Amino acid sequence: AQSVTQPDIHITVSEGASLELRCNYSYGATPYLFWYVQSPGQGLQLLLKYFSGDTLVQGIKGFEAEFKRSQSSFNLRKPSVHWSDAAEYFCAVAMDSSYKLIFGSGTRLLVRP
Amino acid sequence: KAGVTQTPRYLIKTRGQQVTLSCSPISGHRSVSWYQQTPGQGLQFLFEYFSETQRNKGNFPGRFSGRQFSNSRSEMNVSTLELGDSALYLCASSLGDRVYEQYFGPGTRLTVT
């Protein structure tokens, strides 16, 4: 069965520091990969997606993610974190024709002033 | 273009009652998916509809049901509410063909007392 692992429950970084959030998936083929962000009491906002092609994808708000097939990973990065980035981040995978997303358990990002 | 809208935003119900939640997708999107989000179980897929047909269903009891109308709006119903049904219910829409990125609404917060 497909699964998504986000090994870090919480991450705290200082404002202006770089960020990397980890995501590993379990699936026999290359899935469709997504990162979403959720602010408290809100729905999920799509940050970026990977379907195929260039393994480094750019998203909104200065985020990027790199797909590494050999490591079954899709880590999210940002070179300089802003206080407004404090939120919960979810990695998700989907299979072609499954019509559903499988989410990781999320990583809560705290930003120190 | 307007985003995904969900009504109501908040609901308080009593055990044993039933509830209906509504979702209006982004204009032009024909697929609507529903997810349940709880602190303990995270984000779990309920079901997905496309052109009034359910294409996929998650592992939830039959008390959870849904439907989609010809204008792509969707409703989900939970009968005989249990305390454990307290959650944020998220609706997402997508174009619907194969796998496309899903865009989420703000959610309906259901509290069962």
Interface residues (C-beta under 8 A of the other chain):
Chain A: Y32 F34 Y36 G41 Q42 G43 L44 Q45 L46 K49 F51 F90 A94 M95 D96 S97 S98 Y99 K100 L101 I102 F103 G104 S105 G106
Chain B: V4 S31 S33 Y35 G42 L43 F45 E48 F50 R55 N56 G58 L90 A92 R98 V99 E101 Q102 Y103 F104 G105 P106 G107 R109
